[in-house]
Amino acid sequence: MKILLLGEYSNVHNTLAQGLRERGHQVTVASNGDFWKDYPRDIDLARTPGTLGGLRLMAKVWAQLPRWRGYDVVQLINPMFLELKAERIFPVYHYLRRHNKCMVMGAFGMDYYWVHECIERKPLRYSDFNIGDQLRTGPVPQRDSSDWLDTPKAELNQLIANDCDAIVAGLYEYYVCYQPLFPTKTTFIPFPISEVRGERQETAPSPLTSPLRLFIGISKGRSQYKGTDIMLRAAEEMQRRHPEHLELVKAEGLPFAEYQKRMDGCDALMDQLYSYTPAMNALLAMSKGIIVIGGGEPENYDILGEQELRPIVNVQPTYESVVDELERLVRLQAAADGSIERLKRQSKEYVRRHHHYLTVAAQYESLYQELLT
């Protein structure tokens, strides 16, 4: 098959492309590299700042359009698959729809249905926008709400969702927002993770005296929204309590390659307090044998059909829950009874079973073939 993957989110399309190519397909990735993360792509669609940057990107897209014809499948990372205003994307989508066989939209992150459903229907006990029946306050949830509700972005998302041939949800959370509304076209396929250095090596036991190396990535401007503020405060409290047993490693605003280097050698990673499931950042860590502290709710294991492994240290969206789980991990590390090593091995096995890039690529291949026939 000839496949065009448009846009990027946390290396999903670049990794999927690797798997599809190894399965014999012709794949082109066109994206902005997900901003500062700078993931690999075949066609660079990064935008320079300002109005002039927008005009240059628009000109580049229009110049590319004749080459974006004749594909068996065009998959969009998000309704906003280009770094342009929604009004500018409408005609691009219509062009792609006319000149290619199948259109697939990813439900992989922030969009109209994610915002609307979490605010109105509230299918999740907690999310980026609600805790139970209470809506979360703060500048980022309010900004995202105003950005996606009753705006051209909302109209674009609704148009594509209704018009496309399939919607692929990469996490349980997005699946429960889309599936009730589009039951015949919504499919859950896990995020792909490529094999990384050391993935298939056994984790060596930690020395009795080694501290727990705890990694946390900080996104500028989204710390409160993702719960990083609470997680960081809990980690700093634990470091004060147990300075000899806990070492805190921080990373902020780093390119992907440098971010990975900072993560390597850590024992545990804190990620997304309000999530039910591990996303790409957490899955990458797990593939390295790093324990994830974050979203590991029962629904996550159920949608994967996982009955055995429980590698994720699940936390509720409270400071107290994070402190309690960190306290437990620090004690396990100090006890050196093999519990930490067992969680590390389970983390690797979890990714191998459910997120290996070739396994995921095969699931996409089956979906694409079904659409084409």
Disulfide bonds with the S-S distance in Angstrom:
none
